[in-house]
Amino acid sequence: VTKPLIEIAKAVIQTEADSILML
């Protein structure tokens, strides 16, 4: 049940990491 939340959190972290790498 908590898997969806974890997946969303991972997606957000990945997007943030990508934005930081782009900088």
C-alpha positions as CSV (number, residue, x, y, z in Angstrom):
1,V,0.0,0.0,0.0
2,T,2.9,2.3,0.8
3,K,4.6,1.4,-2.5
4,P,2.8,4.1,-4.5
5,L,4.0,6.8,-2.1
6,I,7.5,5.5,-2.2
7,E,7.4,5.4,-6.0
8,I,6.1,9.0,-6.1
9,A,8.8,10.1,-3.6
10,K,11.5,8.4,-5.8
11,A,10.2,10.2,-8.9
12,V,10.3,13.5,-7.2
13,I,13.8,12.9,-5.9
14,Q,14.9,11.8,-9.4
15,T,13.4,15.0,-11.0
16,E,15.1,17.2,-8.4
17,A,18.4,15.4,-8.9
18,D,18.1,15.8,-12.6
19,S,17.4,19.5,-12.2
20,I,20.4,19.9,-10.0
21,L,22.6,18.0,-12.5
22,M,21.3,20.3,-15.2
23,L,22.5,23.3,-13.2
